[in-house]
Amino acid sequence: MTQKKQHRELDRVVGRLQWEERNQASKSEGRYAVLTTRDNVHYKLYRSGELPFNDSFFDSYIGHMVCVHGTIEEEGYLRIESIEVQVIF
């Protein structure tokens, strides 16, 4: 009997992206891209196959309101599939 892979729809989260220094004096010390929603929920963003800290991919999005499509995981991490800047009028 073959198991069928279940398709899970991606989560969509909108918020402001900032760098946050975390884990001082440990091997995972560095800048984490943190998305803060209007409800003050924080998600640490990362890309599949990349370390979750010091990822320069996020540099051009820092300080902007963004929309992220990805998968919300344990411990407040969000694995991104796509990210786009939100234009606010």
Secondary structure, 3 states (H helix, E strand, C coil): CCCCCCCCCCEEEEEEEEEEEECCCCCCCEEEEEEECCCCCEEEEEECCCCCCCCHHHHHHCCCEEEEEEEECHHHEEEEEEEEECCCC
